[in-house]
Structures are given as C-alpha cells and as structure tokens.
Amino acid sequence: MESFSLILAIVVITALAFDFTNGFHDTANAMATTISTGALKPKVAVAMSAALNLVGAFLSVEVANTISKGLVDETGIRPEVIFAALVGAILWNLLTWLVGLPSSSSHALMGGLIGATVASAGFGAVHGGVLVTKVMIPAVAAPVVAGVAALAATRLSYTIGAKSDGKAAEKGHRAGQIASAGLVSLAHGTNDAQKTMGIITLALIAGGAIAPGSNPPTWVILSAGLAIALGTYIGGWRIIRTMGSGLTDLQPQQGFAAQTSSAAAILASSHLGFSLSTTHVVSGSVMGAGLGRKGGVVRWSTAGRMAVAWVLTLPAAALVGAGAEAVTGLGDWGTALVAVFLVASSAAIWKISRRQVVDHTNVTATPAGSEEPAGVVTQAIAAVAPPPSAPAPEFPAQATEPPAHVLDIPAQAVGSTAAALAAPIGAAPAAALLAEDLAATIPAPASAPRTDPASSATPTGAAVPPAATV
C-alpha cells in the first residue's frame, strides 16, 4: 500500500470530487437524446448510464497514461500543482453546469493542469507535441467528423425507413437508440473516467507513493469508476436539457444516428489514447443529426454559445489553475486557503442553481429563450415589405375585370371601360374617356318617376345611375 501524506490525501479526494462533477456534467453526452425522444424515462436513463460508466472504467488505461505520462513532465510536479489544477477544472465545470452549457470536462482538467504546471515549473514542463497531437487536433476534428457521420447516418436512416411501417420503424429506432446510448456510456467510462485515474496516478508519482511510469493501481481505477458513476446517476439535468432540446429537436431516427456516431468516435479515440472531449463529439453528432432530417433546424445561437465555451475552457481553467498554484506555493496555509475558496465557491454556485431548479420532472421542457431568432435576410425583408392589404369585398384578389353583373351593364361596356382605365394617363384624361365610353355604350334610361330623396327605395325597373355605380 502506498504511503500517503496529508497533501496527497487532499489531492486524491479533490480528484474524486472532480470525477463526480465530470459525471453529472457529462451525463447529457450519453442520455440527452434518449430522454428528449422519450426512448427512456429520465431516471432509468441515468441509472443505466451510471452502471455502464463504471464498467467502461475497467476496459482501458490508454487515456490515463496520456495524462499521467505524456502531457507534462511528471518528475518536476509537486502534489500541490495537481491540487491547483483540479481547482481550476472543478470551478469551470460548475460554472458551465450552472448556465447549462455542455463544455468539455476533459479540456477543463487539462487546462488546469497546464496552467498550474507552467506556474510551477515553466513552459518547458509541458510537452507541446503531445498537447497538439493528442489534445488540440482531436478537439477540432472530433465534432466535425462526428457531425458529418451523424448527418450521413440520419439521411440513410430516413431513406431506408421511408417505405417501412411508421410505428414499427419508430419502435425499432427507439430500441436502437437505447442500445447506442448504452454504448456511449460505456465509451464515456473508457475515456473520461481514465482522466481522473491519470491525475491520481500523476499525484501518486509526484508524492513518491509509486514509481514513475507506473500504470494506475486497481484501487484508483475502482474509485474513479465509482465517482463518475455516482455523478452520472445524480444527473446534470441542466445540460441534458440544453443538449436534448435546446440545440435541436430530435426524432428517434436522429437520436439513434447521433449516438451511434458518437460511440464509434469515442471508442476509437480511447483505443488510440486520444484525450478526446466526449462533449465535443456528442454535440457535433447532435448538430449533424439535426441537419440530416429534411426540415430539421439547428439552433445556431445555442451552438454559438457552446463554441465560445469550448474556446474559453482551456485558457480559463489554466488561469484559475495558475492562480491557485501561486497561492499554494506560499505554504500549507496557502493550500488551506485555496481549499476554503474551492468549497465556498462550489457552495455559492449550488445555492444560485436552486433559484431555478431543473430536474427529471422538467428536463424535457424547452428552455426559455431557445427559439431561434429570425435571420438577417428575414428581418430585412420584413422591414421593407409593405403590410398585406385586405382583399376587396366584391372582387377576387387576382381579378383583372370586375363581373359585369355587378355594374348591371353590358359586357362590352365593361371591356371598353377597363381598356380606358388601362390606357396611359397622358393619352387623354381618364375621366373623359370613361364618360365617353359610358355615353356611347349604355342607352339612356327610360323616364322614371322621381322618388323622394329621403327614401332609400328604388322603383322597380329603374336603372342604377352610372355615376353612382362607378
């Protein structure tokens, strides 16, 4: 059994706390689409995801080795540096959870580690080649590849199922979606749970508890798997809402395509040792699936906020990690001060979140303000187009000539009158042409008895005066 110091015990506990936040922060990656389409009840979905996350934690250690052996120089790292890195990662996870943004827990952890390491040992202690090839490039490529795969899979799914029975096809896609969601949860355990394993292993090496280059001990694998499974079961309902209905509206075919594409990408990256962000992968898949359905809409305002959070994750967590490392470098009291700050900040964020509670009872409700605003072109057309005029009560909107019976005059009179009105104004005054046509075409009415002006009745057989009709 490894020998533990107090600071090493604090680091391990903090790492498991990060793993817990990683679990509820990333529950949406596996189960958001399954919940939003109604394939599984919310509590059943998170319970299944938690169990499979625990199983996935035992399948591989490649990602853990990338964190513990490849990203930073493990020989120059003190346990306090790792503690500072975890502070930056936890606070970023909690802040993005509060606002419902599915940012990357993986990048938060690596950003905190890089910032704390640079503050402690300088830029030379960070292995730039590993950072670029196994972190930065996958971060950019993963959502694009997963999105294109999900778009193609969605279109293929709709094409194949076009001639099948609607209810049977929907039932089959729901079953497939449950299976693919389980696969994503398993893949999440093989990737994200290992990051905490790698951090704890790095802390044990830095504290002299195990030899450099060692693989994660069994107790580390088990504790990391349990922590992320518990966090998954708690359910990050705010992010589930954003991923499931705030980004796009998914049908079972789309959910199946998105999750299958995500699982394939995550499992492949875990095998290669890439410290991939499952959030990036699943978000890209959901957007691709949204675009793959004819008439599907992606809420780009939400996607834009997510992209901003992705860009800020590494530098923001690095700054907090560097600041925490500067304080812990002052001694034991500095480490205690950082610990108090972490607990107080976490409690404050939790208290703020209680003002508007999101849980399994309202997670499928559409988030307020998620409606996509009208585009620039639509707004411009609406600004310059005149309001639609009310249709005339007697004539059809596209009629070129009024019916002859309305005027109660011969049809040839109507035609000549219409021609007169259509003639260029400069040829002759329109009123004169109209009077000429009417006088030449309509015979003079027979003599009719005069009527009382106060009476509204017209004697039988009397013609309607042309002037009044016009």
Residue pairs with C-beta under 8 A, 6 or more apart in sequence:
2 204
2 209
2 210
2 217
3 208
3 209
4 12
4 207
4 209
5 79
5 207
7 79
7 80
7 83
7 207
7 335
8 79
8 203
8 204
8 207
8 209
10 83
10 335
10 339
11 79
11 82
11 83
11 86
11 200
11 203
11 207
12 200
12 203
14 83
14 86
14 87
14 90
14 342
15 82
15 86
15 196
15 199
15 200
15 203
15 224
16 196
16 200
16 223
16 224
16 227
17 86
17 90
17 227
18 86
18 89
18 90
18 93
18 105
18 109
18 196
18 199
19 193
19 196
19 224
19 227
19 228
19 231
20 227
20 228
20 230
20 231
20 234
21 90
21 93
21 94
21 97
21 105
21 231
22 93
22 105
22 109
22 192
22 195
22 196
22 228
22 231
23 50
23 53
23 227
23 228
23 229
23 230
23 231
23 232
23 233
23 234
24 97
24 231
24 232
24 234
24 235
24 236
25 93
25 96
25 97
25 102
25 103
25 105
25 231
25 236
25 239
26 102
26 105
26 188
26 192
26 232
26 236
26 239
26 278
26 279
27 46
27 49
27 231
27 232
27 234
27 235
27 236
27 239
27 240
28 102
28 236
28 239
28 240
28 242
28 243
28 244
28 282
29 102
29 184
29 188
29 243
29 262
29 278
29 279
29 281
29 282
30 49
30 52
30 181
30 182
30 184
30 185
30 188
30 232
30 259
30 282
31 40
31 45
31 46
31 48
31 49
31 181
31 185
31 240
32 239
32 240
32 241
32 242
32 243
32 244
32 282
32 286
33 177
33 181
33 243
33 244
33 250
33 254
33 255
33 258
33 259
33 286
33 289
34 40
34 45
34 177
34 178
34 181
34 255
34 259
35 41
35 42
35 45
35 240
35 244
35 363
35 364
36 244
36 245
36 249
36 250
36 255
36 364
37 174
37 177
37 250
37 251
37 252
37 255
38 174
39 174
39 177
39 178
39 181
39 252
39 255
40 48
40 178
40 181
42 235
42 237
42 240
42 360
42 363
42 364
43 235
43 360
45 181
46 232
46 233
46 234
46 235
46 360
47 233
48 181
48 182
48 185
49 181
49 182
49 185
49 188
49 232
49 233
50 185
50 229
50 230
50 232
50 233
51 185
51 229
52 182
52 185
52 186
52 189
53 185
53 186
53 188
53 189
53 193
53 225
53 228
53 229
53 232
54 189
54 225
54 226
54 228
54 229
55 186
55 189
56 185
56 186
56 187
56 188
56 189
56 190
56 191
56 193
56 225
57 189
57 190
57 193
57 194
57 197
57 221
57 222
57 224
57 225
57 228
57 229
58 221
58 225
59 186
59 189
59 190
59 270
60 190
60 194
60 270
60 271
61 194
61 197
61 215
61 216
61 221
62 194
62 270
62 271
62 272
62 273
63 190
63 191
63 194
63 195
63 198
63 270
63 273
63 274
63 275
64 194
64 195
64 197
64 198
64 201
64 215
64 216
65 198
65 215
65 273
66 130
66 134
66 198
66 273
66 274
66 275
67 109
67 110
67 113
67 194
67 195
67 197
67 198
67 199
67 201
67 202
67 275
68 74
68 197
68 198
68 199
68 201
68 202
68 205
68 216
69 213
70 127
70 130
70 134
71 110
71 113
71 114
71 126
71 127
71 130
71 131
71 134
71 135
71 275
72 113
72 114
72 117
72 125
72 126
72 127
72 202
73 117
73 121
73 124
73 125
73 126
73 127
74 202
74 205
74 206
74 212
75 212
76 120
76 121
76 125
77 117
77 120
77 121
77 125
77 202
77 205
77 206
78 120
78 206
79 203
79 206
79 207
80 120
80 325
80 328
80 329
80 335
81 116
81 117
81 119
81 120
81 121
81 206
81 325
81 328
82 113
82 116
82 199
82 202
82 203
82 206
83 324
83 328
83 335
83 338
84 112
84 115
84 116
84 119
84 321
84 322
84 324
84 325
84 327
84 328
84 338
85 109
85 112
85 113
85 114
85 115
85 116
85 117
85 199
85 321
85 324
85 325
86 109
86 112
86 199
87 112
87 320
87 321
87 324
87 338
87 341
87 342
88 108
88 111
88 112
88 115
88 116
88 316
88 317
88 318
88 319
88 320
88 321
88 322
88 324
89 105
89 108
89 109
89 111
89 112
89 113
89 317
89 321
90 342
90 346
91 317
91 320
91 342
91 345
91 346
92 103
92 108
92 111
92 112
92 313
92 316
92 317
92 320
93 103
93 105
93 108
94 345
94 346
94 349
94 350
95 349
96 102
96 103
96 239
96 309
96 313
97 236
97 238
97 239
97 353
98 238
98 349
98 352
98 353
99 238
100 238
100 239
100 241
100 242
100 246
100 358
100 367
101 239
101 242
101 305
101 306
101 309
102 239
102 242
102 243
102 279
102 282
102 283
102 306
102 309
103 279
103 306
103 309
103 310
103 313
104 139
104 277
104 279
104 280
104 310
104 313
105 192
105 195
105 277
105 279
106 191
106 192
106 195
106 275
106 276
106 277
106 278
106 279
107 135
107 139
107 277
107 310
107 313
107 314
107 317
108 313
108 314
108 317
109 195
109 196
109 199
109 317
110 131
110 135
110 275
110 314
110 317
111 313
111 314
111 315
111 316
111 317
111 318
111 321
112 317
112 318
112 320
112 321
113 199
113 321
114 126
114 131
114 314
114 318
114 321
115 317
115 318
115 319
115 320
115 321
115 322
115 325
116 321
116 322
116 324
116 325
117 125
117 126
118 125
118 126
118 318
118 322
119 321
119 322
119 323
119 325
119 326
119 329
120 325
120 329
134 273
134 274
134 275
135 274
135 275
138 269
138 274
138 275
138 276
138 277
139 276
139 277
139 280
139 310
142 265
142 269
142 276
142 277
142 280
142 281
142 284
143 280
143 281
143 283
143 284
143 287
144 284
145 265
145 284
146 261
146 262
146 265
146 280
146 281
146 282
146 284
146 285
146 288
147 284
147 285
147 287
147 288
147 291
148 288
149 261
149 264
149 265
149 285
149 288
150 254
150 257
150 258
150 261
150 262
150 284
150 285
150 286
150 287
150 288
150 289
150 292
151 288
151 289
151 291
151 292
152 292
153 257
153 260
153 261
153 289
153 292
154 253
154 254
154 257
154 258
154 288
154 289
154 291
154 292
154 293
155 292
156 257
157 173
157 253
157 254
157 256
157 257
158 253
158 292
158 293
158 294
161 169
161 173
161 253
169 253
170 252
173 251
173 252
173 253
173 255
173 256
174 252
176 256
176 260
177 252
177 255
177 256
177 259
180 256
180 259
180 260
180 263
181 259
183 259
183 260
183 263
183 267
184 259
184 262
184 263
184 266
184 278
184 282
185 232
186 263
187 262
187 263
187 266
187 267
187 270
187 278
188 266
188 278
189 225
189 228
189 229
190 266
190 267
190 270
191 266
191 269
191 270
191 275
191 276
191 278
192 228
192 278
193 224
193 225
193 228
194 216
194 224
194 270
195 275
196 224
196 227
196 228
197 216
197 220
197 221
197 224
198 216
200 216
200 220
200 223
200 224
201 210
201 214
201 215
201 216
201 217
201 220
204 210
204 214
204 217
204 220
205 211
205 212
205 214
210 217
216 224
235 359
235 360
237 358
237 359
237 360
237 363
238 353
238 358
240 363
241 358
241 363
241 364
241 365
241 367
242 302
242 367
243 282
243 283
243 286
244 250
244 363
244 364
245 364
245 365
245 366
245 367
245 370
246 299
246 302
246 366
246 367
246 370
247 283
247 286
247 287
247 290
247 298
247 299
247 302
247 303
247 306
248 254
248 286
248 287
248 289
248 290
248 296
248 297
248 298
248 299
249 290
249 296
249 297
250 258
250 286
250 289
250 290
251 293
253 293
254 289
254 290
254 292
254 293
254 296
255 289
257 285
257 288
257 289
257 292
258 282
258 285
258 286
258 288
258 289
259 282
259 285
261 285
261 288
261 289
262 278
262 281
262 282
262 285
265 276
265 281
265 285
266 276
266 278
266 281
269 276
269 281
270 276
277 310
280 310
283 303
283 306
287 298
287 303
289 296
290 296
290 297
290 298
291 298
297 372
299 370
299 371
299 372
300 372
301 372
301 373
302 370
324 338
327 334
327 335
327 337
327 338
328 334
328 335
328 338
374 382
391 397
394 402
394 406
395 402
395 403
400 418
401 414
401 415
401 418
402 414
404 410
404 411
404 414
407 413
407 414
407 469
408 463
408 464
408 469
409 441
409 442
409 466
409 469
410 441
410 442
412 441
413 437
413 438
413 441
413 442
416 437
416 441
417 434
417 437
417 438
420 430
420 433
420 434
420 436
420 437
421 430
421 434
423 430
423 433
434 470
438 466
438 470
442 466
445 462
445 463
446 461
448 459
448 461
448 462
448 463
449 459
451 457
451 458
451 459
458 464
